[in-house]
Amino acid sequence: MVQDGIRRKKMAEYQHFDGETYITFNIVFATDNEVQIAVTNRGKISVLTYDLYEDENGEYFEYGCNYDRIYI
């Protein structure tokens, strides 16, 4: 649902394996061009905002120093 540029979603959860451990992403909210994520990484929880991008596979944000694409 989009209202005033803000997309309301259920608390979606995604996991990413960085080669060593799993990192968990929980969407707090998303707009047309940004997404706010609660990131659980090695026991630490951070709430961060990422730019949203889109390609032929769907919407994604880039995470970490390798800019891994996390599709949502």
LUMLUMDREN-2810 file (N, C-alpha, C; in Angstrom, 1 decimal):
<atoms>
<atom><aa>M</aa><ch>A</ch><at>N</at><xx>0.8</xx><yy>-1.2</yy><zz>0.0</zz></atom>
<atom><aa>M</aa><ch>A</ch><at>CA</at><xx>0.0</xx><yy>0.0</yy><zz>0.0</zz></atom>
<atom><aa>M</aa><ch>A</ch><at>C</at><xx>0.9</xx><yy>1.2</yy><zz>0.0</zz></atom>
<atom><aa>V</aa><ch>A</ch><at>N</at><xx>0.7</xx><yy>2.2</yy><zz>-0.9</zz></atom>
<atom><aa>V</aa><ch>A</ch><at>CA</at><xx>1.4</xx><yy>3.4</yy><zz>-1.0</zz></atom>
<atom><aa>V</aa><ch>A</ch><at>C</at><xx>0.5</xx><yy>4.6</yy><zz>-0.6</zz></atom>
<atom><aa>Q</aa><ch>A</ch><at>N</at><xx>1.0</xx><yy>5.4</yy><zz>0.3</zz></atom>
<atom><aa>Q</aa><ch>A</ch><at>CA</at><xx>0.2</xx><yy>6.5</yy><zz>0.8</zz></atom>
<atom><aa>Q</aa><ch>A</ch><at>C</at><xx>1.2</xx><yy>7.7</yy><zz>1.0</zz></atom>
<atom><aa>D</aa><ch>A</ch><at>N</at><xx>1.1</xx><yy>8.8</yy><zz>0.3</zz></atom>
<atom><aa>D</aa><ch>A</ch><at>CA</at><xx>2.0</xx><yy>9.9</yy><zz>0.5</zz></atom>
<atom><aa>D</aa><ch>A</ch><at>C</at><xx>3.4</xx><yy>9.5</yy><zz>0.3</zz></atom>
<atom><aa>G</aa><ch>A</ch><at>N</at><xx>3.7</xx><yy>8.6</yy><zz>-0.6</zz></atom>
<atom><aa>G</aa><ch>A</ch><at>CA</at><xx>5.1</xx><yy>8.2</yy><zz>-0.9</zz></atom>
<atom><aa>G</aa><ch>A</ch><at>C</at><xx>5.6</xx><yy>7.2</yy><zz>0.1</zz></atom>
<atom><aa>I</aa><ch>A</ch><at>N</at><xx>4.9</xx><yy>6.8</yy><zz>1.1</zz></atom>
<atom><aa>I</aa><ch>A</ch><at>CA</at><xx>5.3</xx><yy>5.8</yy><zz>2.1</zz></atom>
<atom><aa>I</aa><ch>A</ch><at>C</at><xx>4.6</xx><yy>4.5</yy><zz>1.9</zz></atom>
<atom><aa>R</aa><ch>A</ch><at>N</at><xx>5.4</xx><yy>3.5</yy><zz>1.7</zz></atom>
<atom><aa>R</aa><ch>A</ch><at>CA</at><xx>4.8</xx><yy>2.2</yy><zz>1.5</zz></atom>
<atom><aa>R</aa><ch>A</ch><at>C</at><xx>4.7</xx><yy>1.5</yy><zz>2.8</zz></atom>
<atom><aa>R</aa><ch>A</ch><at>N</at><xx>3.5</xx><yy>1.0</yy><zz>3.2</zz></atom>
<atom><aa>R</aa><ch>A</ch><at>CA</at><xx>3.3</xx><yy>0.3</yy><zz>4.5</zz></atom>
<atom><aa>R</aa><ch>A</ch><at>C</at><xx>3.4</xx><yy>-1.2</yy><zz>4.2</zz></atom>
<atom><aa>K</aa><ch>A</ch><at>N</at><xx>4.3</xx><yy>-1.8</yy><zz>4.8</zz></atom>
<atom><aa>K</aa><ch>A</ch><at>CA</at><xx>4.5</xx><yy>-3.3</yy><zz>4.7</zz></atom>
<atom><aa>K</aa><ch>A</ch><at>C</at><xx>4.4</xx><yy>-3.9</yy><zz>6.0</zz></atom>
<atom><aa>K</aa><ch>A</ch><at>N</at><xx>4.1</xx><yy>-5.2</yy><zz>6.0</zz></atom>
<atom><aa>K</aa><ch>A</ch><at>CA</at><xx>4.3</xx><yy>-6.0</yy><zz>7.2</zz></atom>
<atom><aa>K</aa><ch>A</ch><at>C</at><xx>5.7</xx><yy>-6.1</yy><zz>7.5</zz></atom>
<atom><aa>M</aa><ch>A</ch><at>N</at><xx>6.1</xx><yy>-6.4</yy><zz>8.7</zz></atom>
<atom><aa>M</aa><ch>A</ch><at>CA</at><xx>7.5</xx><yy>-6.5</yy><zz>9.1</zz></atom>
<atom><aa>M</aa><ch>A</ch><at>C</at><xx>8.1</xx><yy>-7.7</yy><zz>8.3</zz></atom>
<atom><aa>A</aa><ch>A</ch><at>N</at><xx>8.7</xx><yy>-7.4</yy><zz>7.1</zz></atom>
<atom><aa>A</aa><ch>A</ch><at>CA</at><xx>9.3</xx><yy>-8.4</yy><zz>6.3</zz></atom>
<atom><aa>A</aa><ch>A</ch><at>C</at><xx>10.7</xx><yy>-8.7</yy><zz>6.9</zz></atom>
<atom><aa>E</aa><ch>A</ch><at>N</at><xx>11.1</xx><yy>-10.0</yy><zz>6.8</zz></atom>
<atom><aa>E</aa><ch>A</ch><at>CA</at><xx>12.4</xx><yy>-10.4</yy><zz>7.3</zz></atom>
<atom><aa>E</aa><ch>A</ch><at>C</at><xx>13.2</xx><yy>-11.1</yy><zz>6.2</zz></atom>
<atom><aa>Y</aa><ch>A</ch><at>N</at><xx>14.4</xx><yy>-10.7</yy><zz>6.0</zz></atom>
<atom><aa>Y</aa><ch>A</ch><at>CA</at><xx>15.3</xx><yy>-11.2</yy><zz>5.0</zz></atom>
<atom><aa>Y</aa><ch>A</ch><at>C</at><xx>16.6</xx><yy>-11.6</yy><zz>5.7</zz></atom>
<atom><aa>Q</aa><ch>A</ch><at>N</at><xx>17.3</xx><yy>-12.7</yy><zz>5.2</zz></atom>
<atom><aa>Q</aa><ch>A</ch><at>CA</at><xx>18.6</xx><yy>-13.1</yy><zz>5.7</zz></atom>
<atom><aa>Q</aa><ch>A</ch><at>C</at><xx>19.6</xx><yy>-13.1</yy><zz>4.6</zz></atom>
<atom><aa>H</aa><ch>A</ch><at>N</at><xx>20.8</xx><yy>-12.8</yy><zz>5.0</zz></atom>
<atom><aa>H</aa><ch>A</ch><at>CA</at><xx>21.9</xx><yy>-12.7</yy><zz>4.0</zz></atom>
<atom><aa>H</aa><ch>A</ch><at>C</at><xx>23.1</xx><yy>-13.4</yy><zz>4.7</zz></atom>
<atom><aa>F</aa><ch>A</ch><at>N</at><xx>23.8</xx><yy>-14.3</yy><zz>4.0</zz></atom>
<atom><aa>F</aa><ch>A</ch><at>CA</at><xx>25.0</xx><yy>-15.0</yy><zz>4.5</zz></atom>
<atom><aa>F</aa><ch>A</ch><at>C</at><xx>26.2</xx><yy>-14.3</yy><zz>3.9</zz></atom>
<atom><aa>D</aa><ch>A</ch><at>N</at><xx>27.0</xx><yy>-13.7</yy><zz>4.8</zz></atom>
<atom><aa>D</aa><ch>A</ch><at>CA</at><xx>28.1</xx><yy>-12.9</yy><zz>4.4</zz></atom>
<atom><aa>D</aa><ch>A</ch><at>C</at><xx>29.4</xx><yy>-13.7</yy><zz>4.2</zz></atom>
<atom><aa>G</aa><ch>A</ch><at>N</at><xx>29.3</xx><yy>-15.0</yy><zz>4.3</zz></atom>
<atom><aa>G</aa><ch>A</ch><at>CA</at><xx>30.5</xx><yy>-15.9</yy><zz>4.2</zz></atom>
<atom><aa>G</aa><ch>A</ch><at>C</at><xx>30.9</xx><yy>-16.4</yy><zz>5.5</zz></atom>
<atom><aa>E</aa><ch>A</ch><at>N</at><xx>30.4</xx><yy>-15.8</yy><zz>6.6</zz></atom>
<atom><aa>E</aa><ch>A</ch><at>CA</at><xx>30.8</xx><yy>-16.2</yy><zz>7.9</zz></atom>
<atom><aa>E</aa><ch>A</ch><at>C</at><xx>29.6</xx><yy>-16.4</yy><zz>8.8</zz></atom>
<atom><aa>T</aa><ch>A</ch><at>N</at><xx>28.6</xx><yy>-15.6</yy><zz>8.7</zz></atom>
<atom><aa>T</aa><ch>A</ch><at>CA</at><xx>27.4</xx><yy>-15.7</yy><zz>9.5</zz></atom>
<atom><aa>T</aa><ch>A</ch><at>C</at><xx>26.2</xx><yy>-15.1</yy><zz>8.8</zz></atom>
<atom><aa>Y</aa><ch>A</ch><at>N</at><xx>25.0</xx><yy>-15.4</yy><zz>9.3</zz></atom>
<atom><aa>Y</aa><ch>A</ch><at>CA</at><xx>23.8</xx><yy>-14.8</yy><zz>8.7</zz></atom>
<atom><aa>Y</aa><ch>A</ch><at>C</at><xx>23.5</xx><yy>-13.4</yy><zz>9.3</zz></atom>
<atom><aa>I</aa><ch>A</ch><at>N</at><xx>23.1</xx><yy>-12.5</yy><zz>8.5</zz></atom>
<atom><aa>I</aa><ch>A</ch><at>CA</at><xx>22.7</xx><yy>-11.2</yy><zz>8.9</zz></atom>
<atom><aa>I</aa><ch>A</ch><at>C</at><xx>21.2</xx><yy>-11.1</yy><zz>8.6</zz></atom>
<atom><aa>T</aa><ch>A</ch><at>N</at><xx>20.5</xx><yy>-10.6</yy><zz>9.6</zz></atom>
<atom><aa>T</aa><ch>A</ch><at>CA</at><xx>19.0</xx><yy>-10.5</yy><zz>9.4</zz></atom>
<atom><aa>T</aa><ch>A</ch><at>C</at><xx>18.6</xx><yy>-9.1</yy><zz>9.2</zz></atom>
<atom><aa>F</aa><ch>A</ch><at>N</at><xx>17.7</xx><yy>-8.9</yy><zz>8.3</zz></atom>
<atom><aa>F</aa><ch>A</ch><at>CA</at><xx>17.2</xx><yy>-7.5</yy><zz>8.0</zz></atom>
<atom><aa>F</aa><ch>A</ch><at>C</at><xx>15.7</xx><yy>-7.6</yy><zz>8.2</zz></atom>
<atom><aa>N</aa><ch>A</ch><at>N</at><xx>15.2</xx><yy>-6.6</yy><zz>9.0</zz></atom>
<atom><aa>N</aa><ch>A</ch><at>CA</at><xx>13.7</xx><yy>-6.4</yy><zz>9.2</zz></atom>
<atom><aa>N</aa><ch>A</ch><at>C</at><xx>13.3</xx><yy>-5.1</yy><zz>8.7</zz></atom>
<atom><aa>I</aa><ch>A</ch><at>N</at><xx>12.4</xx><yy>-5.0</yy><zz>7.7</zz></atom>
<atom><aa>I</aa><ch>A</ch><at>CA</at><xx>12.0</xx><yy>-3.7</yy><zz>7.2</zz></atom>
<atom><aa>I</aa><ch>A</ch><at>C</at><xx>11.1</xx><yy>-3.0</yy><zz>8.3</zz></atom>
<atom><aa>V</aa><ch>A</ch><at>N</at><xx>11.5</xx><yy>-1.8</yy><zz>8.6</zz></atom>
<atom><aa>V</aa><ch>A</ch><at>CA</at><xx>10.7</xx><yy>-0.9</yy><zz>9.5</zz></atom>
<atom><aa>V</aa><ch>A</ch><at>C</at><xx>9.7</xx><yy>-0.2</yy><zz>8.7</zz></atom>
<atom><aa>F</aa><ch>A</ch><at>N</at><xx>10.1</xx><yy>0.5</yy><zz>7.7</zz></atom>
<atom><aa>F</aa><ch>A</ch><at>CA</at><xx>9.2</xx><yy>1.2</yy><zz>6.7</zz></atom>
<atom><aa>F</aa><ch>A</ch><at>C</at><xx>10.0</xx><yy>1.5</yy><zz>5.4</zz></atom>
<atom><aa>A</aa><ch>A</ch><at>N</at><xx>9.3</xx><yy>1.7</yy><zz>4.3</zz></atom>
<atom><aa>A</aa><ch>A</ch><at>CA</at><xx>9.9</xx><yy>2.0</yy><zz>3.0</zz></atom>
<atom><aa>A</aa><ch>A</ch><at>C</at><xx>9.1</xx><yy>3.2</yy><zz>2.4</zz></atom>
<atom><aa>T</aa><ch>A</ch><at>N</at><xx>9.9</xx><yy>4.0</yy><zz>1.7</zz></atom>
<atom><aa>T</aa><ch>A</ch><at>CA</at><xx>9.3</xx><yy>5.0</yy><zz>0.8</zz></atom>
<atom><aa>T</aa><ch>A</ch><at>C</at><xx>9.6</xx><yy>4.7</yy><zz>-0.6</zz></atom>
<atom><aa>D</aa><ch>A</ch><at>N</at><xx>9.3</xx><yy>5.6</yy><zz>-1.5</zz></atom>
<atom><aa>D</aa><ch>A</ch><at>CA</at><xx>9.6</xx><yy>5.3</yy><zz>-2.9</zz></atom>
<atom><aa>D</aa><ch>A</ch><at>C</at><xx>11.1</xx><yy>5.1</yy><zz>-3.2</zz></atom>
<atom><aa>N</aa><ch>A</ch><at>N</at><xx>12.0</xx><yy>5.8</yy><zz>-2.4</zz></atom>
<atom><aa>N</aa><ch>A</ch><at>CA</at><xx>13.4</xx><yy>5.7</yy><zz>-2.8</zz></atom>
<atom><aa>N</aa><ch>A</ch><at>C</at><xx>14.3</xx><yy>5.4</yy><zz>-1.6</zz></atom>
<atom><aa>E</aa><ch>A</ch><at>N</at><xx>13.7</xx><yy>5.1</yy><zz>-0.4</zz></atom>
<atom><aa>E</aa><ch>A</ch><at>CA</at><xx>14.5</xx><yy>4.7</yy><zz>0.7</zz></atom>
<atom><aa>E</aa><ch>A</ch><at>C</at><xx>13.8</xx><yy>3.6</yy><zz>1.5</zz></atom>
<atom><aa>V</aa><ch>A</ch><at>N</at><xx>14.6</xx><yy>2.8</yy><zz>2.3</zz></atom>
<atom><aa>V</aa><ch>A</ch><at>CA</at><xx>14.0</xx><yy>1.8</yy><zz>3.1</zz></atom>
<atom><aa>V</aa><ch>A</ch><at>C</at><xx>14.8</xx><yy>1.9</yy><zz>4.5</zz></atom>
<atom><aa>Q</aa><ch>A</ch><at>N</at><xx>14.0</xx><yy>1.8</yy><zz>5.6</zz></atom>
<atom><aa>Q</aa><ch>A</ch><at>CA</at><xx>14.6</xx><yy>1.8</yy><zz>6.9</zz></atom>
<atom><aa>Q</aa><ch>A</ch><at>C</at><xx>14.6</xx><yy>0.4</yy><zz>7.4</zz></atom>
<atom><aa>I</aa><ch>A</ch><at>N</at><xx>15.7</xx><yy>-0.1</yy><zz>7.8</zz></atom>
<atom><aa>I</aa><ch>A</ch><at>CA</at><xx>15.9</xx><yy>-1.5</yy><zz>8.1</zz></atom>
<atom><aa>I</aa><ch>A</ch><at>C</at><xx>16.5</xx><yy>-1.7</yy><zz>9.5</zz></atom>
<atom><aa>A</aa><ch>A</ch><at>N</at><xx>16.0</xx><yy>-2.6</yy><zz>10.3</zz></atom>
<atom><aa>A</aa><ch>A</ch><at>CA</at><xx>16.6</xx><yy>-3.1</yy><zz>11.5</zz></atom>
<atom><aa>A</aa><ch>A</ch><at>C</at><xx>17.5</xx><yy>-4.2</yy><zz>11.2</zz></atom>
<atom><aa>V</aa><ch>A</ch><at>N</at><xx>18.9</xx><yy>-4.0</yy><zz>11.3</zz></atom>
<atom><aa>V</aa><ch>A</ch><at>CA</at><xx>19.9</xx><yy>-5.0</yy><zz>10.9</zz></atom>
<atom><aa>V</aa><ch>A</ch><at>C</at><xx>20.4</xx><yy>-5.7</yy><zz>12.2</zz></atom>
<atom><aa>T</aa><ch>A</ch><at>N</at><xx>20.3</xx><yy>-7.0</yy><zz>12.2</zz></atom>
<atom><aa>T</aa><ch>A</ch><at>CA</at><xx>20.9</xx><yy>-7.8</yy><zz>13.3</zz></atom>
<atom><aa>T</aa><ch>A</ch><at>C</at><xx>22.2</xx><yy>-8.5</yy><zz>12.7</zz></atom>
<atom><aa>N</aa><ch>A</ch><at>N</at><xx>23.3</xx><yy>-8.1</yy><zz>13.2</zz></atom>
<atom><aa>N</aa><ch>A</ch><at>CA</at><xx>24.6</xx><yy>-8.5</yy><zz>12.7</zz></atom>
<atom><aa>N</aa><ch>A</ch><at>C</at><xx>25.5</xx><yy>-8.9</yy><zz>13.9</zz></atom>
<atom><aa>R</aa><ch>A</ch><at>N</at><xx>25.8</xx><yy>-10.2</yy><zz>14.1</zz></atom>
<atom><aa>R</aa><ch>A</ch><at>CA</at><xx>26.7</xx><yy>-10.7</yy><zz>15.1</zz></atom>
<atom><aa>R</aa><ch>A</ch><at>C</at><xx>26.3</xx><yy>-10.2</yy><zz>16.5</zz></atom>
<atom><aa>G</aa><ch>A</ch><at>N</at><xx>25.0</xx><yy>-10.2</yy><zz>16.8</zz></atom>
<atom><aa>G</aa><ch>A</ch><at>CA</at><xx>24.4</xx><yy>-9.9</yy><zz>18.1</zz></atom>
<atom><aa>G</aa><ch>A</ch><at>C</at><xx>24.1</xx><yy>-8.4</yy><zz>18.3</zz></atom>
<atom><aa>K</aa><ch>A</ch><at>N</at><xx>24.5</xx><yy>-7.6</yy><zz>17.3</zz></atom>
<atom><aa>K</aa><ch>A</ch><at>CA</at><xx>24.2</xx><yy>-6.1</yy><zz>17.4</zz></atom>
<atom><aa>K</aa><ch>A</ch><at>C</at><xx>23.0</xx><yy>-5.8</yy><zz>16.6</zz></atom>
<atom><aa>I</aa><ch>A</ch><at>N</at><xx>22.1</xx><yy>-4.9</yy><zz>17.1</zz></atom>
<atom><aa>I</aa><ch>A</ch><at>CA</at><xx>21.0</xx><yy>-4.5</yy><zz>16.3</zz></atom>
<atom><aa>I</aa><ch>A</ch><at>C</at><xx>21.2</xx><yy>-3.0</yy><zz>16.0</zz></atom>
<atom><aa>S</aa><ch>A</ch><at>N</at><xx>21.0</xx><yy>-2.6</yy><zz>14.7</zz></atom>
<atom><aa>S</aa><ch>A</ch><at>CA</at><xx>21.1</xx><yy>-1.2</yy><zz>14.3</zz></atom>
<atom><aa>S</aa><ch>A</ch><at>C</at><xx>19.9</xx><yy>-0.9</yy><zz>13.4</zz></atom>
<atom><aa>V</aa><ch>A</ch><at>N</at><xx>19.4</xx><yy>0.3</yy><zz>13.5</zz></atom>
<atom><aa>V</aa><ch>A</ch><at>CA</at><xx>18.4</xx><yy>0.7</yy><zz>12.6</zz></atom>
<atom><aa>V</aa><ch>A</ch><at>C</at><xx>19.0</xx><yy>1.7</yy><zz>11.6</zz></atom>
<atom><aa>L</aa><ch>A</ch><at>N</at><xx>19.0</xx><yy>1.3</yy><zz>10.3</zz></atom>
<atom><aa>L</aa><ch>A</ch><at>CA</at><xx>19.7</xx><yy>2.1</yy><zz>9.3</zz></atom>
<atom><aa>L</aa><ch>A</ch><at>C</at><xx>18.8</xx><yy>2.3</yy><zz>8.1</zz></atom>
<atom><aa>T</aa><ch>A</ch><at>N</at><xx>19.1</xx><yy>3.4</yy><zz>7.4</zz></atom>
<atom><aa>T</aa><ch>A</ch><at>CA</at><xx>18.3</xx><yy>3.8</yy><zz>6.2</zz></atom>
<atom><aa>T</aa><ch>A</ch><at>C</at><xx>19.2</xx><yy>3.6</yy><zz>5.0</zz></atom>
<atom><aa>Y</aa><ch>A</ch><at>N</at><xx>18.6</xx><yy>2.9</yy><zz>4.0</zz></atom>
<atom><aa>Y</aa><ch>A</ch><at>CA</at><xx>19.4</xx><yy>2.7</yy><zz>2.7</zz></atom>
<atom><aa>Y</aa><ch>A</ch><at>C</at><xx>18.6</xx><yy>3.2</yy><zz>1.5</zz></atom>
<atom><aa>D</aa><ch>A</ch><at>N</at><xx>19.3</xx><yy>3.6</yy><zz>0.5</zz></atom>
<atom><aa>D</aa><ch>A</ch><at>CA</at><xx>18.6</xx><yy>4.0</yy><zz>-0.8</zz></atom>
<atom><aa>D</aa><ch>A</ch><at>C</at><xx>18.1</xx><yy>2.7</yy><zz>-1.4</zz></atom>
<atom><aa>L</aa><ch>A</ch><at>N</at><xx>16.9</xx><yy>2.8</yy><zz>-2.1</zz></atom>
<atom><aa>L</aa><ch>A</ch><at>CA</at><xx>16.4</xx><yy>1.7</yy><zz>-2.8</zz></atom>
<atom><aa>L</aa><ch>A</ch><at>C</at><xx>16.7</xx><yy>1.9</yy><zz>-4.3</zz></atom>
<atom><aa>Y</aa><ch>A</ch><at>N</at><xx>17.1</xx><yy>0.8</yy><zz>-4.9</zz></atom>
<atom><aa>Y</aa><ch>A</ch><at>CA</at><xx>17.4</xx><yy>0.7</yy><zz>-6.4</zz></atom>
<atom><aa>Y</aa><ch>A</ch><at>C</at><xx>16.5</xx><yy>-0.3</yy><zz>-7.0</zz></atom>
<atom><aa>E</aa><ch>A</ch><at>N</at><xx>16.4</xx><yy>-0.3</yy><zz>-8.3</zz></atom>
<atom><aa>E</aa><ch>A</ch><at>CA</at><xx>15.6</xx><yy>-1.3</yy><zz>-9.0</zz></atom>
<atom><aa>E</aa><ch>A</ch><at>C</at><xx>16.3</xx><yy>-1.8</yy><zz>-10.3</zz></atom>
<atom><aa>D</aa><ch>A</ch><at>N</at><xx>16.2</xx><yy>-3.1</yy><zz>-10.5</zz></atom>
<atom><aa>D</aa><ch>A</ch><at>CA</at><xx>16.7</xx><yy>-3.6</yy><zz>-11.8</zz></atom>
<atom><aa>D</aa><ch>A</ch><at>C</at><xx>15.7</xx><yy>-4.7</yy><zz>-12.3</zz></atom>
<atom><aa>E</aa><ch>A</ch><at>N</at><xx>16.1</xx><yy>-5.5</yy><zz>-13.2</zz></atom>
<atom><aa>E</aa><ch>A</ch><at>CA</at><xx>15.1</xx><yy>-6.4</yy><zz>-13.8</zz></atom>
<atom><aa>E</aa><ch>A</ch><at>C</at><xx>14.7</xx><yy>-7.5</yy><zz>-12.8</zz></atom>
<atom><aa>N</aa><ch>A</ch><at>N</at><xx>15.4</xx><yy>-7.7</yy><zz>-11.7</zz></atom>
<atom><aa>N</aa><ch>A</ch><at>CA</at><xx>15.0</xx><yy>-8.7</yy><zz>-10.7</zz></atom>
<atom><aa>N</aa><ch>A</ch><at>C</at><xx>14.2</xx><yy>-8.1</yy><zz>-9.6</zz></atom>
<atom><aa>G</aa><ch>A</ch><at>N</at><xx>14.0</xx><yy>-6.8</yy><zz>-9.5</zz></atom>
<atom><aa>G</aa><ch>A</ch><at>CA</at><xx>13.1</xx><yy>-6.2</yy><zz>-8.5</zz></atom>
<atom><aa>G</aa><ch>A</ch><at>C</at><xx>13.9</xx><yy>-5.1</yy><zz>-7.7</zz></atom>
<atom><aa>E</aa><ch>A</ch><at>N</at><xx>13.3</xx><yy>-4.7</yy><zz>-6.6</zz></atom>
<atom><aa>E</aa><ch>A</ch><at>CA</at><xx>13.9</xx><yy>-3.7</yy><zz>-5.8</zz></atom>
<atom><aa>E</aa><ch>A</ch><at>C</at><xx>14.9</xx><yy>-4.3</yy><zz>-4.8</zz></atom>
<atom><aa>Y</aa><ch>A</ch><at>N</at><xx>16.0</xx><yy>-3.5</yy><zz>-4.6</zz></atom>
<atom><aa>Y</aa><ch>A</ch><at>CA</at><xx>17.0</xx><yy>-3.9</yy><zz>-3.7</zz></atom>
<atom><aa>Y</aa><ch>A</ch><at>C</at><xx>17.7</xx><yy>-2.7</yy><zz>-3.0</zz></atom>
<atom><aa>F</aa><ch>A</ch><at>N</at><xx>18.5</xx><yy>-3.0</yy><zz>-2.0</zz></atom>
<atom><aa>F</aa><ch>A</ch><at>CA</at><xx>19.4</xx><yy>-2.0</yy><zz>-1.4</zz></atom>
<atom><aa>F</aa><ch>A</ch><at>C</at><xx>20.7</xx><yy>-2.7</yy><zz>-1.3</zz></atom>
<atom><aa>E</aa><ch>A</ch><at>N</at><xx>21.8</xx><yy>-1.8</yy><zz>-1.2</zz></atom>
<atom><aa>E</aa><ch>A</ch><at>CA</at><xx>23.1</xx><yy>-2.3</yy><zz>-1.2</zz></atom>
<atom><aa>E</aa><ch>A</ch><at>C</at><xx>23.6</xx><yy>-2.3</yy><zz>0.2</zz></atom>
<atom><aa>Y</aa><ch>A</ch><at>N</at><xx>24.2</xx><yy>-3.5</yy><zz>0.6</zz></atom>
<atom><aa>Y</aa><ch>A</ch><at>CA</at><xx>24.7</xx><yy>-3.6</yy><zz>2.0</zz></atom>
<atom><aa>Y</aa><ch>A</ch><at>C</at><xx>26.1</xx><yy>-4.0</yy><zz>2.1</zz></atom>
<atom><aa>G</aa><ch>A</ch><at>N</at><xx>26.8</xx><yy>-3.4</yy><zz>3.0</zz></atom>
<atom><aa>G</aa><ch>A</ch><at>CA</at><xx>28.2</xx><yy>-3.8</yy><zz>3.4</zz></atom>
<atom><aa>G</aa><ch>A</ch><at>C</at><xx>29.2</xx><yy>-3.1</yy><zz>2.4</zz></atom>
<atom><aa>C</aa><ch>A</ch><at>N</at><xx>30.5</xx><yy>-3.5</yy><zz>2.7</zz></atom>
<atom><aa>C</aa><ch>A</ch><at>CA</at><xx>31.6</xx><yy>-2.9</yy><zz>1.9</zz></atom>
<atom><aa>C</aa><ch>A</ch><at>C</at><xx>31.7</xx><yy>-3.5</yy><zz>0.5</zz></atom>
<atom><aa>N</aa><ch>A</ch><at>N</at><xx>31.1</xx><yy>-4.6</yy><zz>0.3</zz></atom>
<atom><aa>N</aa><ch>A</ch><at>CA</at><xx>31.0</xx><yy>-5.2</yy><zz>-1.1</zz></atom>
<atom><aa>N</aa><ch>A</ch><at>C</at><xx>29.8</xx><yy>-4.8</yy><zz>-1.8</zz></atom>
<atom><aa>Y</aa><ch>A</ch><at>N</at><xx>28.9</xx><yy>-4.0</yy><zz>-1.2</zz></atom>
<atom><aa>Y</aa><ch>A</ch><at>CA</at><xx>27.7</xx><yy>-3.5</yy><zz>-1.8</zz></atom>
<atom><aa>Y</aa><ch>A</ch><at>C</at><xx>26.9</xx><yy>-4.7</yy><zz>-2.3</zz></atom>
<atom><aa>D</aa><ch>A</ch><at>N</at><xx>26.7</xx><yy>-5.7</yy><zz>-1.5</zz></atom>
<atom><aa>D</aa><ch>A</ch><at>CA</at><xx>25.8</xx><yy>-6.8</yy><zz>-1.8</zz></atom>
<atom><aa>D</aa><ch>A</ch><at>C</at><xx>24.4</xx><yy>-6.4</yy><zz>-2.0</zz></atom>
<atom><aa>R</aa><ch>A</ch><at>N</at><xx>23.8</xx><yy>-6.9</yy><zz>-3.1</zz></atom>
<atom><aa>R</aa><ch>A</ch><at>CA</at><xx>22.4</xx><yy>-6.5</yy><zz>-3.4</zz></atom>
<atom><aa>R</aa><ch>A</ch><at>C</at><xx>21.5</xx><yy>-7.4</yy><zz>-2.5</zz></atom>
<atom><aa>I</aa><ch>A</ch><at>N</at><xx>20.6</xx><yy>-6.7</yy><zz>-1.7</zz></atom>
<atom><aa>I</aa><ch>A</ch><at>CA</at><xx>19.6</xx><yy>-7.4</yy><zz>-0.9</zz></atom>
<atom><aa>I</aa><ch>A</ch><at>C</at><xx>18.3</xx><yy>-7.1</yy><zz>-1.5</zz></atom>
<atom><aa>Y</aa><ch>A</ch><at>N</at><xx>17.7</xx><yy>-8.0</yy><zz>-2.2</zz></atom>
<atom><aa>Y</aa><ch>A</ch><at>CA</at><xx>16.4</xx><yy>-7.8</yy><zz>-2.8</zz></atom>
<atom><aa>Y</aa><ch>A</ch><at>C</at><xx>15.2</xx><yy>-7.9</yy><zz>-1.8</zz></atom>
<atom><aa>I</aa><ch>A</ch><at>N</at><xx>14.3</xx><yy>-7.0</yy><zz>-1.9</zz></atom>
<atom><aa>I</aa><ch>A</ch><at>CA</at><xx>13.2</xx><yy>-7.0</yy><zz>-1.0</zz></atom>
<atom><aa>I</aa><ch>A</ch><at>C</at><xx>11.9</xx><yy>-7.2</yy><zz>-1.8</zz></atom>
</atoms>
